[in-house]
């Protein structure tokens, strides 16, 4: 508030809009780029649709105030001798018109745009030629909000505030450990603050940006590692050191197919965790159809062999039911008692399940959110498997965990591939297992991009598959027609497909259906009674129909990469060659076409996830991250700064190895406390 150029009102505005409450906060509002005020451009040389901010020197040859009151604007013509440009001010029009002297040469700084075949600049910064000579240094471009613009707080004025703050800067307390600064040759904090706001050149500016990127990622990693190390020291778990009758009988008598080397590797990793005496907290990633469920069953059998019960929680009743049917079919023959508990389980059956859980005769409980209800109590819960965990809240998962005196081992499974860098950052020291190969006999899904002009060929292909006894999905982005959106709707699609394929039965599923009707329609398709399932994205997770060999996604340009990959995973679950057809309108943008071509070029979910992250950033990738990152990254990027992140993580590990409690680093503890006081435990998934 007392900084030159601020005052009480502007201080309140900065606090509300940017979260800036102190001079330190202000200096941490970094520029996103720099303006080079040494170069002058000519109007005659302006070319292209998207021009950068630039300077033009000349004189005003005419001015006109137009409109009245709040809608008054100043429209002027500016000439540099090579051409003319219209210059417009919508705010403070009358005051600016009185400032302008047609006899004086001005330097305008702004973004030229083409309007009615003439160049125009709106609300440029304006200096006299003499004043412009003093502004030739690099000047930061600062992120602003609409409210700041409305209160006439510009990037230039923010830059002036930064210079005032730097003039009064003294005694800055370093946040990074001296040994880290020395080993990584980083700029000290005070020097970096001056260099990022008032750089002598771009090399100095980039060195300062590197320092702040490193700092953000270092504290992000350090906080996660501190928590996860504390957790692994404090949280005891069951010791499963016996592989007994259940596991061995199943392995000898009931294995549906030979395990892949990836499945064997993951089972060994889980077994090793179960034998440490600490709670396992492991994320299992594997593409659709990679055999995660079999890994889950085999490791649940180890829990049974050690006198414990197991529980598998799934996000939908359909998925829970499919898990129940699949596991019962595989393990029922060796005497494993498996029950299903969902919201629609009858009371009599529910009471039986409660009784069997308490007396220990129920070995594996499979269910939806119903398993976390208070009435559900286990005799000895030792192992929990959570499928598609990002669809459950942290608090919901914790309720399941709290049903045991000793924390159960937790295996979280997801078919939504999370890029390694993102998993490493968000989940910290959480162990990550990956099944990166498909079971033998599976053929990769062939993915094709097709446009409306090729629609008949697509329908001919579906017809051939149906005649061979296969089934097909056709997915629409909308349930009903929307005049504001150019997209096909499920309702009109259902009528059209029913008419086109009148010799075959068509079922329909969407999110507004009552659960019973939705299940009935799904069952028609799963049993083979219906040959085509017309649906919205409700089928994205938890539909397993090995006989389905075609997935057509209408208006594929409207879906994200992760969602397209999940939908594609509904086919290719049997031994037959399967196809995923991405239908798109022809006039799509470059980025959209690139996204769809990624889908046609690879079936590897991890490549898809990496590309998705590059295109969309590390935000909420298909719900994997529930609330973004624990801190706002102002300069660092999880996409482009992976090498810096890995170095920062190594330095965080070294620091904690040398000083586990950070007793010798009070400044580091103070910074962590300031950054993370209100954030949650990010290494915890259960």
Secondary structure, DSSP 8 states (H G I E B T S, - for coil): --STT-HHHHHHHHHHHH---SHHHHHTS-EEEEEETT--B-GGG--SSS--EEEEEEEEEEEEEES-GGG-EEEEEEE-SS-EEEEEESSSHHHHHHH--TTS-EEEEEE-EEETTEEEEES-EEEEHHHHHTT-SEEEEE---HHHHHTT--HHHHHHHHHHHHHT-------S-HHHHHHHT---HHHHHHHHHS-SSHHHHHHHHHHHHHHHHHHHHHHHHHHHHHHHHH-BB-------HHHHHHHHHT-SS---HHHHHHHHHHHHHHTSSB--EEEEEE-TTS-HHHHHHHHHHHHHHTT-EEEEE-SSHHHHHHHHHHHHHHHGGGT--EEEE-TT--HHHHHHHHHHHHHT---EEEESGGGGSTT---SSEEEEEEESGGGS-HHHHHHHHTTSSSB-EEEEEESS---HHHHHHHSTT-EEEEE-S--TT----EEEEEEGGGHHHHHHHHHHHHHTT-EEEEE-SBSS--TTS---BHHHHHHHHHHHTTTS-EEEE-TTS-HHHHHHHHHHHHHTS-SEEEE-GGGSSS---TTEEEEEETTGGGS-HHHHHHHHTTS--SSS--EEEEEE-S---HHHHHHHHHHHH---HHHHHHHHHHHH-SS-GGGSSSSS-SS--SS--TTT-HHHHHHHHHHHHHHHHH-TT-TT-HHHHHHHHHHHTT---TT---
